[in-house]
């Protein structure tokens, strides 16, 4: 059958149904309408054709085992105890699992996951805490956990450090102090590295400063990534926190005047640059979140893979304001969403499961 590329998705308006786990091409195809998500009878078809792109229908979040709306704020502080030296210990259990994820209605992706979700759990700790990650590999492939931070060689999670690759049925405990404060990430570092990342083995690690961040009304995690559905080293879909178009279908509710802090991470594979653009507003940007002084005041920033940062902003006016990658192709293939900004005292009208 003809090769399906991300550009064909836009040209034909048809979506493929991914084949069985392990195959690298589509084995069968299902038609899926690619159109404005709010399209329905009675709307002007010309306006629908020129409205925002999206999928008709909804993925089964319950079957997936995670919901991108929850991932915005479900920080995992671990099981907390105190070591003999008085240091706070935060302990986490991670399991690598092979799991089919419905990434768009009717399209399943044979993912490799941490704890059955994309992205994996969001580790959150305070600078100076001890982090202990008990890792079990229940996947059919060898994996590791490599964290972006400061730690010993043995804890680096690469093939030649410590135990190296953790094979099927094996386990290992990664342990290190949480430093420096900022917005960080973790991912598998087994080779071929691009495939292990693209299949879903990544997540965020937020290290709070000892004195805490300045007050914010909302602290939201956004992990930017993509899906190579047919395994040709080219992404067909783009997303934040697992599911393309999710925050377009389910806008994020905030109020006028609320201070919003976004922890933004790019772990996109197969494309050199990703970006974030905020409509009708500007934000303070803190690269890597390792300084309390912003580097610039802007409405658009770029990140290459593993770059990350912190955005802070408030909205002056109510409305439904877009945020998206300022790369048209990425946005039209899933990397787009909305903030539903309510006037003070107004009831929240957004659908935010």
C-alpha positions as CSV (number, residue, x, y, z in Angstrom):
1,X,0.0,0.0,0.0
2,X,1.1,3.6,-0.5
3,X,3.3,5.1,2.2
4,X,1.4,7.3,4.7
5,X,3.3,10.4,5.7
6,X,2.3,13.2,8.1
7,X,1.7,15.4,5.1
8,X,-0.7,12.9,3.6
9,X,-2.7,13.2,6.8
10,X,-3.3,16.8,6.0
11,X,-3.8,16.3,2.3
12,X,-6.3,13.4,2.4
13,X,-8.2,14.0,5.6
14,X,-7.9,10.3,6.4
15,X,-6.2,8.7,9.4
16,X,-4.7,5.2,9.6
17,X,-5.4,2.6,12.2
18,X,-2.0,1.4,13.5
19,X,-1.3,-2.3,12.9
20,X,-0.4,-4.9,15.5
21,X,2.4,-4.4,18.0
22,X,5.8,-4.8,16.5
23,X,4.9,-4.2,12.8
24,X,6.4,-1.2,11.2
25,X,3.7,-0.5,8.5
26,X,0.0,-0.1,8.5
27,X,-1.7,-3.5,8.0
28,X,-5.2,-2.1,7.5
29,X,-6.7,1.4,7.2
30,X,-9.8,2.9,8.7
31,X,-11.3,6.2,7.6
32,X,-11.4,8.8,10.3
33,X,-12.7,12.3,9.5
34,X,-10.1,15.0,10.2
35,X,-12.1,18.3,10.6
36,X,-13.1,21.0,13.0
37,X,-13.8,19.3,16.3
38,X,-17.0,21.4,16.9
39,X,-18.4,20.6,13.4
40,X,-22.1,19.5,13.5
41,X,-25.3,20.0,11.5
42,X,-26.3,23.5,11.0
43,X,-22.8,25.0,10.9
44,X,-21.6,26.7,7.7
45,X,-19.5,24.0,6.0
46,X,-17.2,26.7,4.7
47,X,-16.5,27.9,8.2
48,X,-16.0,24.3,9.4
49,X,-13.4,23.7,6.7
50,X,-11.5,26.7,7.8
51,X,-11.8,26.1,11.5
52,X,-9.3,24.5,13.8
53,X,-8.2,21.0,12.8
54,X,-8.9,18.1,15.1
55,X,-10.3,14.6,15.4
56,X,-14.0,13.7,15.5
57,X,-14.5,11.6,18.6
58,X,-12.6,11.0,21.8
59,X,-10.0,8.5,22.9
60,X,-10.8,6.2,25.8
61,X,-8.9,7.8,28.6
62,X,-10.1,5.2,31.1
63,X,-8.8,2.4,29.0
64,X,-5.5,4.3,28.4
65,X,-5.1,4.6,32.1
66,X,-4.4,8.3,32.1
67,X,-6.0,11.6,31.1
68,X,-3.9,14.6,29.9
69,X,-6.1,17.0,32.0
70,X,-5.0,15.2,35.1
71,X,-1.3,15.1,34.0
72,X,-1.3,18.9,34.1
73,X,-1.3,18.8,38.0
74,X,-0.8,15.2,39.2
75,X,2.7,15.8,40.7
76,X,4.1,12.7,42.4
77,X,5.8,13.6,45.7
78,X,6.7,9.9,46.4
79,X,6.5,8.0,49.6
80,X,8.0,10.4,52.1
81,X,10.2,9.4,55.1
82,X,13.2,10.9,57.0
83,X,16.7,9.4,56.8
84,X,18.9,9.1,59.9
85,X,20.8,12.3,58.9
86,X,17.5,14.2,58.8
87,X,17.3,14.4,55.1
88,X,13.9,13.9,53.5
89,X,13.6,10.7,51.4
90,X,11.2,10.5,48.6
91,X,10.7,7.0,47.2
92,X,9.1,6.1,43.8
93,X,8.2,2.8,42.2
94,X,8.6,2.7,38.4
95,X,7.7,-0.2,36.1
96,X,8.6,-0.3,32.4
97,X,5.6,-1.7,30.5
98,X,4.8,-2.5,26.9
99,X,1.3,-1.1,26.4
100,X,-1.0,-0.1,23.5
101,X,-2.1,3.5,23.9
102,X,-5.1,5.0,21.9
103,X,-3.5,8.2,20.7
104,X,-6.4,9.3,18.5
105,X,-9.9,7.8,18.0
106,X,-9.3,4.3,16.6
107,X,-5.5,4.6,16.4
108,X,-3.5,2.5,18.8
109,X,0.2,3.0,19.3
110,X,2.3,0.2,20.7
111,X,4.1,2.2,23.3
112,X,6.8,1.6,25.8
113,X,5.9,3.3,29.0
114,X,6.8,4.1,32.6
115,X,3.9,3.1,34.8
116,X,1.6,2.6,31.8
117,X,1.3,6.3,30.8
118,X,2.8,8.9,28.4
119,X,4.5,10.9,29.8
120,X,5.5,8.9,32.9
121,X,4.8,10.0,36.4
122,X,6.0,13.6,37.3
123,X,8.6,13.3,40.0
124,X,8.4,16.4,42.3
125,X,10.8,17.1,45.2
126,X,12.5,19.9,47.0
127,X,16.2,20.8,46.4
128,X,18.3,18.7,48.7
129,X,15.8,15.8,49.2
130,X,17.0,12.3,48.5
131,X,15.3,10.7,45.6
132,X,15.1,6.9,45.4
133,X,13.6,5.3,42.3
134,X,12.9,1.5,42.5
135,X,12.8,0.5,38.9
136,X,11.4,-2.8,37.6
137,X,11.6,-3.7,33.9
138,X,8.5,-5.7,32.9
139,X,9.0,-4.8,29.2
140,X,10.2,-7.2,26.6
141,X,13.2,-5.0,25.9
142,X,16.1,-3.7,28.1
143,X,15.6,-0.2,29.5
144,X,17.1,2.4,31.9
145,X,16.1,5.6,33.7
146,X,18.5,8.5,32.9
147,X,17.7,11.7,34.9
148,X,18.8,15.2,33.9
149,X,20.4,16.5,37.1
150,X,23.5,16.1,39.2
151,X,24.3,12.6,40.4
152,X,27.1,9.9,40.5
153,X,28.3,8.0,37.5
154,X,26.6,4.8,38.8
155,X,23.2,6.5,38.8
156,X,23.5,7.9,35.3
157,X,21.2,5.3,33.7
158,X,23.3,4.7,30.6
159,X,24.5,1.3,29.2
160,X,28.0,1.4,30.8
161,X,27.1,3.0,34.1
162,X,26.3,1.1,37.3
163,X,24.4,-2.1,36.2
164,X,24.0,-0.7,32.6
165,X,20.9,-1.9,30.8
166,X,18.1,-3.4,33.0
167,X,16.9,-6.5,31.3
168,X,13.4,-8.0,31.2
169,X,12.4,-9.1,34.7
170,X,15.4,-7.3,36.3
171,X,15.3,-4.4,38.7
172,X,17.6,-1.6,40.0
173,X,17.4,1.3,42.4
174,X,18.5,4.7,41.3
175,X,19.3,7.1,44.2
176,X,20.6,10.7,44.2
177,X,20.1,14.1,45.8
178,X,17.6,16.4,44.1
179,X,19.7,19.1,42.6
180,X,19.7,21.7,41.1
181,X,16.3,23.2,41.5
182,X,14.5,23.7,38.2
183,X,12.5,22.0,35.5
184,X,14.1,18.6,34.6
185,X,13.3,15.4,32.9
186,X,14.1,11.7,32.7
187,X,14.1,9.2,29.9
188,X,15.3,5.8,28.9
189,X,18.9,5.8,27.6
190,X,19.0,2.3,25.9
191,X,20.0,2.2,22.3
192,X,18.7,2.9,19.7
193,X,18.0,5.9,21.8
194,X,15.7,7.6,19.3
195,X,13.3,4.6,19.3
196,X,13.2,4.2,23.1
197,X,12.3,7.9,23.5
198,X,9.9,8.0,20.6
199,X,8.0,5.0,21.9
200,X,7.2,6.9,25.1
201,X,9.8,6.3,27.8
202,X,10.1,9.8,29.3
203,X,8.7,12.1,32.0
204,X,9.2,15.2,34.0
205,X,11.2,15.9,37.2
206,X,10.4,19.2,39.0
207,X,12.8,20.2,41.7
208,X,11.5,23.1,43.9
209,X,13.8,25.6,45.4
210,X,14.3,25.2,49.2
211,X,12.5,28.5,49.7
212,X,9.8,27.5,47.2
213,X,8.7,29.3,44.1
214,X,6.9,32.6,44.3
215,X,3.1,32.2,44.6
216,X,1.2,31.1,41.6
217,X,-2.5,30.2,41.3
218,X,-1.9,27.4,38.8
219,X,1.2,25.2,38.3
220,X,0.8,23.2,35.1
221,X,3.1,20.6,33.5
222,X,3.3,20.4,29.7
223,X,5.5,17.8,28.0
224,X,5.8,18.3,24.3
225,X,6.3,15.2,22.1
226,X,5.2,13.3,19.0
227,X,4.1,9.9,17.7
228,X,5.8,8.0,14.8
229,X,2.8,5.8,14.0
230,X,4.3,3.8,11.2
231,X,7.9,3.7,12.5
232,X,9.5,5.5,9.6
233,X,11.4,8.0,11.8
234,X,9.0,10.7,11.0
235,X,6.2,11.9,13.3
236,X,2.6,11.7,12.1
237,X,1.0,13.2,15.3
238,X,2.2,15.8,17.9
239,X,0.9,16.2,21.4
240,X,1.3,17.7,24.9
241,X,0.9,15.2,27.7
242,X,0.0,12.2,25.7
243,X,-3.0,12.9,23.4
244,X,-3.1,15.2,20.3
245,X,-5.7,18.0,20.4
246,X,-6.7,17.2,24.0
247,X,-6.6,20.8,25.3
248,X,-8.4,22.0,22.3
249,X,-11.3,19.7,23.1
250,X,-10.9,20.3,26.8
251,X,-9.7,23.9,27.3
252,X,-7.7,24.6,30.5
253,X,-9.9,26.8,32.8
254,X,-8.3,29.8,34.5
255,X,-9.5,33.2,35.7
256,X,-8.6,36.7,34.7
257,X,-5.7,37.8,36.9
258,X,-4.6,34.3,37.9
259,X,-0.9,33.8,37.9
260,X,-0.1,30.7,35.8
261,X,3.2,28.9,35.9
262,X,3.9,26.3,33.2
263,X,6.7,23.8,33.5
264,X,7.4,23.2,29.8
265,X,9.6,20.3,28.5
266,X,10.4,19.3,24.9
267,X,11.2,15.6,24.4
268,X,10.1,15.5,20.7
269,X,12.1,13.0,18.6
270,X,12.7,13.1,14.8
271,X,12.2,16.9,14.6
272,X,15.0,19.3,15.6
273,X,13.0,22.1,17.1
274,X,9.7,22.5,19.0
275,X,8.0,25.7,20.2
276,X,5.4,27.3,22.4
277,X,3.3,30.3,21.4
278,X,0.7,31.9,23.7
279,X,-2.1,33.9,22.0
280,X,-3.1,37.5,23.1
281,X,-0.5,37.6,25.9
282,X,3.2,37.6,26.9
283,X,5.0,35.5,29.5
284,X,8.2,35.7,31.5
285,X,10.5,32.8,30.5
286,X,13.0,31.1,32.8
287,X,15.2,28.7,30.9
288,X,15.6,25.3,32.7
289,X,13.9,27.0,35.7
290,X,17.3,27.2,37.5
291,X,17.0,31.0,38.1
292,X,14.3,33.1,39.7
293,X,15.1,35.9,37.2
294,X,13.4,35.6,33.8
295,X,15.6,35.8,30.7
296,X,13.0,37.4,28.5
297,X,9.4,38.6,28.2
298,X,7.9,37.2,25.0
299,X,5.0,35.2,23.5
300,X,7.0,32.5,21.7
301,X,10.0,30.4,22.6
302,X,11.8,27.5,20.9
303,X,13.3,24.4,22.5
304,X,15.4,21.6,21.1
305,X,15.0,18.1,22.5
306,X,15.6,18.0,26.3
307,X,15.4,21.7,26.6
308,X,12.9,22.9,29.1
309,X,11.9,26.0,31.0
310,X,9.3,27.8,33.1
311,X,6.7,30.3,31.8
312,X,4.7,32.7,34.0
313,X,1.8,34.9,32.9
314,X,-1.6,36.3,33.7
315,X,-4.5,37.1,31.4
316,X,-5.9,40.6,31.3
317,X,-9.1,39.7,29.3
318,X,-11.6,36.8,29.4
319,X,-11.9,34.5,26.4
320,X,-10.8,31.3,24.8
321,X,-7.2,31.8,24.0
322,X,-5.0,29.4,22.0
323,X,-1.6,28.1,22.8
324,X,0.3,25.9,20.3
325,X,3.5,25.1,18.5
326,X,4.4,28.0,16.2
327,X,5.1,25.4,13.5
328,X,1.9,25.1,11.5
329,X,2.4,21.4,10.7
330,X,2.8,20.5,14.4
331,X,-0.3,22.5,15.4
332,X,-2.5,21.0,12.6
333,X,-1.4,17.5,13.6
334,X,-2.2,17.8,17.3
335,X,0.0,20.3,19.2
336,X,-2.6,22.9,20.0
337,X,-4.9,23.8,22.9
338,X,-6.8,26.6,24.6
339,X,-7.0,28.4,27.9
340,X,-10.6,29.2,28.8
341,X,-10.1,32.5,30.7
342,X,-13.1,33.5,32.8
343,X,-13.9,36.9,34.1
344,X,-13.7,37.2,37.9
345,X,-16.8,35.7,39.5
346,X,-18.0,34.0,36.3
347,X,-18.8,30.3,36.4
348,X,-16.4,28.0,34.6
349,X,-17.9,26.9,31.3
350,X,-15.1,24.8,30.0
351,X,-15.2,21.1,29.7
352,X,-12.2,20.0,31.7
353,X,-12.5,16.3,32.6
